[in-house]
Amino acid sequence: MITGGKSLVSSPPAFSNDAKRLLVCTGNTVSIFSTSTGLQISELEGHGAPVTSVIAVPASTPASKVLCHCWTASLDGKIMFWDFMAPELIRTIDTGFPIHSMVIPSLLSQPMESKKKSYDLFAYIYIEAERQKEGQPNSSCGQIRKCNLTKSRLAGGVSLAESHKPGCITTSPSGNYIGICETRKLRIWEIPTKDSDNSVYKKIRLHHTKKLTTLAFHPTERVVAAGDVTGRILLWRGVGHRTLSTSGKFINGGLNKDAEERPGVRDNDDADSCTTWHWHSAEVNVLFFSSDGAYLFSGGREGVFVVWQLETGKKKFLPRIGSPLLYFTNSSDPSLSSISCANNRIHLLRMPSMEILRSISGIKLPSSLSDIYEGSGSVVVFDHTVGLVAVPTDNYSVQFYSLFNDREISEVQICERNHHPGDEATVKVSLVTLSRDGSTMGTVETRLPEEGIGGLISLKFWACGSQNKDFSLSTVIYEPHREASVSSIAFHPTSHMAVTSSYGGDFKIWVRLHDSHLKDQMLQSSGWRCHAVGSYKKKPMTAAAFSADGSVLAVAAEKVVTLWDPDQNILVAVIGDTFEPIVTLSFVGKSTYLVSASRGSNPQLTLWSMSKLSIFWSYKLHAEDVTCSVDGSTFAVLALLPKTPECVESTEAALQGIDGAILLFNVENPVPLATWFVSKAQGGRLGYIQTSPKLEDEVADAKPAYGLLAYMNSNYEYVLFNPYGEQGHNQIISHWQNLSSLEEKERIGYASIYGELAEFNVEKDQTRIPYIPYEKNWETLFSGPSHKLAPLTKLCLDFLESSLQRRSVTVE
């Protein structure tokens, strides 16, 4: 089984001590990437729920930089300690509460002299707990609790704060303070130098008029920065002079200052001044001070990385990142940092020039624009020949993503239009379809009308130019079905023909014009044109599909299936009458069966016999997607579980969020061959993927004729498994194991100065006299008591002789 498609930006990542590894929270695991190549090299597996925090243990001495330890926290309530180079789990602490955020200030604040005396290590965790009130039902809330990592237990009775819901904890670079954003105020605590289970905390609050979204601490001064939902950045200076202490002594600076002497400070907040900067047009997600404290980094929804000079307020920009910024992470190397973006991409930056060195790209997350279009066509489509999936993105592109390697292959710009992450989406790629051999792609983009004016539907055909899926635009057809929406696109399996159906009551057959050779020029394609138009009683055409040999075209006319000769455009037969409109049509391999799915109040899955022109068998179920094997006689259905009161009581509690099932059918048997229960099925997709010869050796009982079955849920997380093997679904194949060898290895000694020596592969001359090693092992020369050793002159002679080789004596 192969899994992938996890989010890379659900939580902030962490750099290793030598800045050569980047630890990223990916679902229930932590993926480790090489910063030199951007490829995944290993993975930490052990948590039973999404990992929310990863903290690399910093090096206290230059010699300890080789240590590769980290702490992780998860929604399963467990804190784990790892050696991520092995990788190996060292220790587990079970808190019993879902952990949404974790910080360990002691790792940053322990002085060198404290190493001589051991102190307990404490973590501060933001957990989800139950609030109990008399006479009221229990409700969930967020609590900041303290965990003794040394003794592997929660500090009894210690709760720093309680909020409506758990959030994110921020710690200062020195480890002396922690803080959270709570609606329109900041809550800050001072961490004692010698932390213990019964420590007493000093705390302050800073207030604002808008909801605060993020905060940051200055590395050396008492300066706190915060961002709000309107795009403003607030800088409080002299924070905590009246409340917090330094070296155990209170500082009374600002104690007698009145409101006029504390500009910008609200109410009785403990700060000397508050300055407001405003450049961002939407909420601020990223705030971070540079290591020297001279600059402040910020970012938000606009997709622009801003560097502020703290003293003057001057700004520098890294524009056109293309997606809202979520996190900024620095490393022990001052020239290397990372920014995490909402499009599931992490950029590695060279500082202070802000140059993007390389990017770690995950699968693009689902579009923020809700699917407001009718239609059965899937916006996510599988290329079964090479194991890719095509995913439309928010920036009007289609991303091609490798299911086997879990990484991006290419990205095709569908609409040439400037994309600004902060703008409201006005264009949507509503349909994407690939031909059977993957050489042609068809897309439908819909431009939303502005104030009811200006809507436009465009059909585009694309030609693939290489194995890297670099598509070039071949033909553009504006309003292919007048003003009606396109419901589906289907390609002919063997020839350059395609069909589009529409809700306007017609379908069109498109053919590619014959290629022509121009003198002294390369092969030129003339594009696509309309070959024929068909309709049936002016009913909406909701789905279309070609048979395996392309001789039959099936088009769903609302509740019936019409069969056509695509070459002659002649109606051959009309079959069926379903209860609801048909949204999916597909021929089952090379068999004479057609499967359809209809949705509505009375959904139905139907298998039609083309030889008898009638229904072979039918099920009452909501089929979210249907996929058929190319050469076999099986097909798989992604069905949503019913939401009747009986099912809610009996299944949801038992299945823990599972809302769908994958059913594997053979056309001859209405009873499913196998069933798998899945989660996030609504909006999910299925597809058959052909296996490569190399992968067939790794996947147990793989059948090349049928391949693997791919399931992608609504969050674009996917799994590939062999539906025909008994052990296939239990076998795990890690995609990163084949990529770890590409990591750049560290050079030491001679190679670090002069480079690697050339490798000489000189074949030995078989006619030469063979050499045999000396029979005495030099390692035994120095064994035994020292007073029994031979003289040094004798030992040196034997030692040198053992390093040489002797010629074999040839007796004639």
Secondary structure as the mmCIF struct_conf table of DSSP 4:
data_model
#
loop_
_struct_conf.conf_type_id
_struct_conf.id
_struct_conf.beg_label_comp_id
_struct_conf.beg_label_asym_id
_struct_conf.beg_label_seq_id
_struct_conf.end_label_comp_id
_struct_conf.end_label_asym_id
_struct_conf.end_label_seq_id
STRN STRN1 ILE A 2 GLY A 4
BEND BEND1 LEU A 8 LEU A 8
BEND BEND2 SER A 10 SER A 11
STRN STRN2 ALA A 14 PHE A 15
TURN_TY1_P TURN_TY1_P1 ASN A 17 ASP A 18
BEND BEND3 ALA A 19 LYS A 20
STRN STRN3 ARG A 21 THR A 26
TURN_TY1_P TURN_TY1_P2 GLY A 27 ASN A 28
STRN STRN4 THR A 29 SER A 34
TURN_TY1_P TURN_TY1_P3 THR A 35 THR A 37
STRN STRN5 GLN A 40 GLU A 45
BEND BEND4 GLY A 48 ALA A 49
STRN STRN6 VAL A 51 ALA A 56
HELX_LH_PP_P HELX_LH_PP_P1 VAL A 57 ALA A 59
BEND BEND5 SER A 60 THR A 61
HELX_RH_3T_P HELX_RH_3T_P1 PRO A 62 VAL A 66
STRN STRN7 HIS A 69 SER A 74
TURN_TY1_P TURN_TY1_P4 LEU A 75 ASP A 76
BEND BEND6 GLY A 77 GLY A 77
STRN STRN8 LYS A 78 ASP A 83
TURN_TY1_P TURN_TY1_P5 PHE A 84 PRO A 87
STRN STRN9 GLU A 88 ASP A 94
BEND BEND7 GLY A 96 PHE A 97
STRN STRN10 ILE A 99 VAL A 103
TURN_TY1_P TURN_TY1_P6 PRO A 105 PRO A 105
HELX_RH_AL_P HELX_RH_AL_P1 SER A 106 SER A 109
HELX_RH_3T_P HELX_RH_3T_P2 MET A 112 LYS A 116
BEND BEND8 LYS A 117 LYS A 117
STRN STRN11 PHE A 122 ARG A 131
TURN_TY1_P TURN_TY1_P7 GLU A 134 GLY A 135
BEND BEND9 GLN A 136 GLN A 136
STRN STRN12 SER A 139 ASN A 148
TURN_TY1_P TURN_TY1_P8 LEU A 149 SER A 152
STRN STRN13 ARG A 153 SER A 163
BEND BEND10 HIS A 164 LYS A 165
STRN STRN14 THR A 170 THR A 171
TURN_TY1_P TURN_TY1_P9 PRO A 173 SER A 174
BEND BEND11 GLY A 175 ASN A 176
STRN STRN15 TYR A 177 GLU A 182
TURN_TY1_P TURN_TY1_P10 THR A 183 ARG A 184
STRN STRN16 LYS A 185 GLU A 190
HELX_LH_PP_P HELX_LH_PP_P2 ILE A 191 PRO A 192
BEND BEND12 THR A 193 LYS A 194
TURN_TY1_P TURN_TY1_P11 ASP A 197 ASN A 198
STRN STRN17 LYS A 202 HIS A 207
BEND BEND13 THR A 209 LYS A 210
STRN STRN18 LEU A 212 PHE A 217
BEND BEND14 PRO A 219 ARG A 222
STRN STRN19 VAL A 223 ASP A 228
TURN_TY1_P TURN_TY1_P12 VAL A 229 THR A 230
BEND BEND15 GLY A 231 GLY A 231
STRN STRN20 ARG A 232 ARG A 237
BEND BEND16 GLY A 238 GLY A 238
TURN_TY1_P TURN_TY1_P13 VAL A 239 THR A 243
STRN STRN21 SER A 245 THR A 246
TURN_TY1_P TURN_TY1_P14 SER A 247 GLY A 248
STRN STRN22 LYS A 249 PHE A 250
TURN_TY1_P TURN_TY1_P15 GLY A 253 ASN A 256
HELX_RH_3T_P HELX_RH_3T_P3 ALA A 259 GLU A 261
BEND BEND17 ARG A 262 ARG A 262
TURN_TY1_P TURN_TY1_P16 PRO A 263 GLY A 264
TURN_TY1_P TURN_TY1_P17 ASP A 267 ASN A 268
BEND BEND18 ASP A 270 ASP A 270
BEND BEND19 ASP A 272 ASP A 272
STRN STRN23 SER A 273 HIS A 278
BEND BEND20 SER A 281 ALA A 282
STRN STRN24 VAL A 284 PHE A 289
TURN_TY1_P TURN_TY1_P18 SER A 291 ASP A 292
BEND BEND21 GLY A 293 ALA A 294
STRN STRN25 TYR A 295 GLY A 300
TURN_TY1_P TURN_TY1_P19 ARG A 301 GLU A 302
STRN STRN26 PHE A 305 GLN A 309
TURN_TY1_P TURN_TY1_P20 LEU A 310 THR A 312
STRN STRN27 LYS A 315 LEU A 318
BEND BEND22 SER A 323 SER A 323
STRN STRN28 LEU A 325 ASN A 330
BEND BEND23 SER A 332 ASP A 333
TURN_TY1_P TURN_TY1_P21 PRO A 334 SER A 335
STRN STRN29 LEU A 336 CYS A 341
TURN_TY1_P TURN_TY1_P22 ALA A 342 ASN A 344
STRN STRN30 ARG A 345 ARG A 350
TURN_TY1_P TURN_TY1_P23 MET A 351 MET A 354
STRN STRN31 GLU A 355 SER A 361
HELX_LH_PP_P HELX_LH_PP_P3 ILE A 363 SER A 367
BEND BEND24 SER A 368 LEU A 369
BEND BEND25 SER A 376 SER A 376
BEND BEND26 VAL A 379 VAL A 380
STRN STRN32 VAL A 381 ASP A 383
TURN_TY1_P TURN_TY1_P24 HIS A 384 GLY A 387
STRN STRN33 LEU A 388 PRO A 392
TURN_TY1_P TURN_TY1_P25 ASP A 394 ASN A 395
BEND BEND27 TYR A 396 TYR A 396
STRN STRN34 SER A 397 SER A 402
TURN_TY1_P TURN_TY1_P26 LEU A 403 ASP A 406
STRN STRN35 ARG A 407 GLN A 413
BEND BEND28 CYS A 415 CYS A 415
TURN_TY1_P TURN_TY1_P27 PRO A 421 GLY A 422
BEND BEND29 ASP A 423 ASP A 423
HELX_LH_PP_P HELX_LH_PP_P4 GLU A 424 ALA A 425
STRN STRN36 VAL A 427 LEU A 434
TURN_TY1_P TURN_TY1_P28 ARG A 436 ASP A 437
BEND BEND30 GLY A 438 SER A 439
STRN STRN37 THR A 440 ARG A 447
HELX_LH_PP_P HELX_LH_PP_P5 LEU A 448 PRO A 449
STRN STRN38 GLU A 450 GLU A 450
TURN_TY1_P TURN_TY1_P29 GLU A 451 GLY A 452
STRN STRN39 ILE A 453 ILE A 453
STRN STRN40 LEU A 456 CYS A 464
BEND BEND31 SER A 466 SER A 466
TURN_TY1_P TURN_TY1_P30 GLN A 467 ASN A 468
STRN STRN41 PHE A 471 TYR A 478
BEND BEND32 GLU A 479 GLU A 479
TURN_TY1_P TURN_TY1_P31 PRO A 480 GLU A 483
BEND BEND33 ALA A 484 ALA A 484
HELX_LH_PP_P HELX_LH_PP_P6 SER A 485 SER A 485
STRN STRN42 VAL A 486 PHE A 491
BEND BEND34 PRO A 493 HIS A 496
STRN STRN43 MET A 497 SER A 502
TURN_TY1_P TURN_TY1_P32 TYR A 503 GLY A 504
BEND BEND35 GLY A 505 GLY A 505
STRN STRN44 PHE A 507 ARG A 512
HELX_LH_PP_P HELX_LH_PP_P7 LEU A 513 ASP A 515
STRN STRN45 SER A 516 HIS A 517
HELX_LH_PP_P HELX_LH_PP_P8 LEU A 518 LEU A 518
TURN_TY1_P TURN_TY1_P33 LYS A 519 ASP A 520
BEND BEND36 GLN A 521 GLN A 521
STRN STRN46 LEU A 523 GLN A 524
STRN STRN47 TRP A 528 GLY A 534
BEND BEND37 TYR A 536 TYR A 536
TURN_TY1_P TURN_TY1_P34 LYS A 537 LYS A 538
STRN STRN48 MET A 541 PHE A 546
TURN_TY1_P TURN_TY1_P35 ALA A 548 ASP A 549
BEND BEND38 GLY A 550 SER A 551
STRN STRN49 LEU A 553 ALA A 557
TURN_TY1_P TURN_TY1_P36 GLU A 558 LYS A 559
STRN STRN50 VAL A 560 ASP A 565
TURN_TY1_P TURN_TY1_P37 PRO A 566 ASN A 569
STRN STRN51 ILE A 570 ILE A 575
BEND BEND39 PHE A 579 GLU A 580
STRN STRN52 ILE A 582 PHE A 587
TURN_TY1_P TURN_TY1_P38 GLY A 589 LYS A 590
BEND BEND40 SER A 591 THR A 592
STRN STRN53 TYR A 593 SER A 598
BEND BEND41 GLY A 600 ASN A 602
STRN STRN54 GLN A 604 SER A 609
TURN_TY1_P TURN_TY1_P39 MET A 610 LEU A 613
STRN STRN55 SER A 614 TYR A 619
STRN STRN56 HIS A 622 CYS A 628
BEND BEND42 VAL A 630 SER A 633
STRN STRN57 THR A 634 LEU A 640
HELX_LH_PP_P HELX_LH_PP_P9 LEU A 641 PRO A 642
HELX_RH_AL_P HELX_RH_AL_P2 PRO A 645 CYS A 647
HELX_RH_PI_P HELX_RH_PI_P1 VAL A 648 GLU A 652
HELX_RH_AL_P HELX_RH_AL_P3 ALA A 653 LEU A 655
TURN_TY1_P TURN_TY1_P40 GLN A 656 GLY A 657
STRN STRN58 ILE A 658 ASN A 666
TURN_TY1_P TURN_TY1_P41 VAL A 667 GLU A 668
STRN STRN59 ASN A 669 SER A 679
BEND BEND43 LYS A 680 LYS A 680
TURN_TY1_P TURN_TY1_P42 GLN A 682 GLY A 683
STRN STRN60 ARG A 685 ILE A 689
HELX_LH_PP_P HELX_LH_PP_P10 GLN A 690 SER A 692
HELX_RH_AL_P HELX_RH_AL_P4 PRO A 693 GLU A 698
BEND BEND44 VAL A 699 VAL A 699
TURN_TY1_P TURN_TY1_P43 ALA A 700 ASP A 701
TURN_TY1_P TURN_TY1_P44 PRO A 704 TYR A 706
STRN STRN61 LEU A 708 MET A 712
TURN_TY1_P TURN_TY1_P45 SER A 714 ASN A 715
BEND BEND45 TYR A 716 TYR A 716
STRN STRN62 TYR A 718 PHE A 721
TURN_TY1_P TURN_TY1_P46 PRO A 723 TYR A 724
BEND BEND46 GLU A 726 GLN A 727
HELX_RH_3T_P HELX_RH_3T_P4 GLY A 728 ASN A 730
HELX_RH_3T_P HELX_RH_3T_P5 HIS A 735 ASN A 738
TURN_TY1_P TURN_TY1_P47 LEU A 739 LEU A 739
HELX_RH_3T_P HELX_RH_3T_P6 SER A 740 LEU A 742
BEND BEND47 GLU A 743 GLU A 743
HELX_LH_PP_P HELX_LH_PP_P11 GLU A 744 ARG A 747
TURN_TY1_P TURN_TY1_P48 GLY A 749 GLY A 749
HELX_RH_AL_P HELX_RH_AL_P5 TYR A 750 TYR A 754
HELX_LH_PP_P HELX_LH_PP_P12 GLU A 756 GLU A 759
HELX_LH_PP_P HELX_LH_PP_P13 VAL A 762 ASP A 765
TURN_TY1_P TURN_TY1_P49 GLN A 766 THR A 767
BEND BEND48 ARG A 768 ARG A 768
HELX_LH_PP_P HELX_LH_PP_P14 ILE A 769 PRO A 770
STRN STRN63 TYR A 771 PRO A 773
BEND BEND49 GLU A 775 LYS A 776
HELX_RH_3T_P HELX_RH_3T_P7 TRP A 778 THR A 780
TURN_TY1_P TURN_TY1_P50 LEU A 781 PHE A 782
BEND BEND50 GLY A 784 GLY A 784
HELX_RH_3T_P HELX_RH_3T_P8 SER A 786 LYS A 788
BEND BEND51 LEU A 789 LEU A 789
HELX_LH_PP_P HELX_LH_PP_P15 ALA A 790 PRO A 791
HELX_RH_AL_P HELX_RH_AL_P6 LEU A 792 SER A 803
BEND BEND52 LEU A 804 LEU A 804
STRN STRN64 GLN A 805 ARG A 807
HELX_LH_PP_P HELX_LH_PP_P16 SER A 808 VAL A 811
#
